[in-house]
Amino acid sequence: MKSFLTRPKRKLSPEPTSVTDDDEPTEVKLVLLSSVHPDIDQETLLDFLLAHDGSVDHASEALKSSNCHQDVKKSGVIGHQQSLRQYATGDATSPTKKKLKSKKGSTLHLFDPEDVAEHTPCTIIHNFLPPEEANALLKELLHEADSFEKITFKLFDNVVSSPHTSGFFVESYEDMMSQKSEYYYNGSQLTDVRRITPELTKVKPIVQAAVNKEIQHRIKTRYPNGKKLKHQSPNAWVPNSAFVNCYNGAQQSVGWHSDQLTYLGPRAVIGSISLGVAREFRVRRVVPKDGDTKSAEDSDAEGQISIHLPHNSLLVMHAEMQEEWKHCVTPALSIDPHPIAGNKRINITYRDYRQRMHPKYTPRCACKVPCVLRVVQRKKENFGKYFWMCHAGNVPGKEGCSFFQWAEFDDDGNPVVNGSTVRYSQR
């Protein structure tokens, strides 16, 4: 930091000789922009810089012609940014035409729904619910969150406690009893399973319709030949459960992970509503390697992409998400309090628990615990292959056993046992 704060000041030329300023690191470019536009926050400066391919001069000219300065003087804050494209002027290249690529060791911030759909395995819908419905749902879940608990589990041989609280909601009393007696999470059974609340029930069909619409749109516009992915279910997505997370304050977070597929099946789709305080949702592509080791440096080979999740937004995690990407919610340096939620963010992840993935169809290891379904992500050799392994090893204080079995699924994601697709009866 001292090196570029103490260096001789450089003037911004009105007619730049370089469009990308590739000889300067991003931090220096931000310092230069900040010296000319001291009333604009760093996040907005970075957005303008990205929108103009890293050109300090083009970004500065766009800032001068935008209304950001006026907005700051009127309200003291920057309004929600809908699109990077709105800042592009002159001969700057449109981000949607030129592929935005995150780079190793860097974080690329995306705000525009079209950019999110183009460069991540997600789609986002802003202002998803009518404001009064979003607020009613938020108030209801803030009350529920008062009694949420942290989850303790084993991660990479370390016992950790989730740095946020959560609750699990299902549709009926029968489902509650089944979850407590038959289903396992991180090797243990849940003790706090709740009946779905009135507002969660009210919103569910709205989420279901929106997610199914986005699934079909993605298949037609993003997938090869306009066809669903292998192992992706051709059936409609029907949510029948919801994990609700509460992040209280800027430091509560969740680390890099993929959501568990054991009861969702391959190529799972999840609909996630954000309420209250806006936070960053980061994703990074899994980069498999040859050999048995994979360093933290390797895992960041393509950098990270940050998606801004404002109040009342729906994020759809599509069928390629859990197998090919990792995601997290990072601690924030600061947050803007929400008028209802204060410093809290409520996140609802609606999920479709599939009958064919019921625990009674799940292999059991020597520990007599239903196994967990995982997918190979580290090695190129078997990348994308599914397998069953002992779940007890995720329980603090237990070692588990060495059970391993490859999992087979047909093209529609139905489990195949002894060459036959698993059949089930409706409850």
Secondary structure, 3 states (H helix, E strand, C coil): CHHHHCCCCCCCCCCCCCCCCCCCCHHHHHHHHHHHCCCCCHHHHHHHHHHCCCCHHHHHHHHHHCCHHHHHHHHCCCCCCCCCHHHCCCCCCCCCCCCCCCCCCCEEEECCHHHHHHHCCEEEECCCCCHHHHHHHHHHHHHHHCCCECCEEEECCEEEECCCEEEEEECCHHHHHHHHHCCCECCECCCCEEECCHHHHHHHHHHHHHHHHHHHHHHHHHCHHHCCCCCCCCCCCCCCEEEEEEEECCCCCEEEECCCCCCCCCCCCEEEEEEECCEEEEEEECCCECCCCCCHHHHCCCCEEEEEECCCEEEEECCCHHHHEEEEECCCCCCCCECCCECEEEEEEEECCCHHHCHHHCCECCCCCECEEEECCCECCCCCCEEEECCHHHCCCCCCCCCEEECCECCCCCEEECCEECCCCCC
